[in-house]
Amino acid sequence: MGAIRREHQRFRPDEFVAYAFANPVIRGHAIAAGGAALRSRGVWYHVAHH
């Protein structure tokens, strides 16, 4: 959420759900969450995070 806030100033994320639409895949220290959801200012967004 910190990276999103730094890179996209219009977002103020307060919730991030990695498994909202699909199960995350964990490989070593990385998580691929193609079905993630992010809430910013009360609005939910469907996002892919790798």
C-alpha positions as CSV (number, residue, x, y, z in Angstrom):
1,M,0.0,0.0,0.0
2,G,2.9,2.3,0.7
3,A,4.2,1.8,-2.9
4,I,0.8,2.6,-4.4
5,R,0.5,5.7,-2.2
6,R,4.0,6.9,-3.3
7,E,3.6,6.2,-7.0
8,H,0.0,7.2,-7.5
9,Q,-0.7,10.3,-5.5
10,R,-4.5,10.3,-6.1
11,F,-4.9,7.0,-4.2
12,R,-5.1,6.8,-0.4
13,P,-5.2,3.1,0.1
14,D,-6.5,1.8,3.4
15,E,-7.2,-1.8,2.6
16,F,-5.5,-4.3,0.2
17,V,-6.9,-7.9,-0.3
18,A,-4.5,-10.1,-2.3
19,Y,-6.9,-13.0,-2.7
20,A,-10.1,-11.1,-3.6
21,F,-10.7,-12.7,-7.0
22,A,-8.0,-15.4,-7.2
23,N,-5.6,-17.2,-4.9
24,P,-2.2,-15.6,-4.6
25,V,0.8,-17.6,-5.7
26,I,3.9,-17.4,-3.4
27,R,7.3,-18.0,-4.9
28,G,10.2,-17.4,-2.5
29,H,9.9,-13.8,-1.3
30,A,7.4,-12.8,-4.1
31,I,3.6,-12.9,-4.2
32,A,1.7,-12.8,-7.4
33,A,-1.8,-11.7,-6.7
34,G,-3.6,-11.3,-10.0
35,G,-7.0,-11.1,-8.3
36,A,-6.3,-8.4,-5.8
37,A,-8.5,-5.6,-4.6
38,L,-7.5,-2.2,-3.3
39,R,-9.8,0.3,-1.4
40,S,-9.0,4.0,-1.6
41,R,-11.3,6.7,-0.2
42,G,-14.1,4.2,0.1
43,V,-13.9,2.9,-3.5
44,W,-12.7,-0.6,-4.3
45,Y,-10.4,-1.2,-7.4
46,H,-9.6,-4.5,-9.0
47,V,-5.8,-4.7,-9.4
48,A,-3.0,-7.1,-10.4
49,H,0.1,-7.0,-8.2
50,H,3.3,-8.9,-8.8
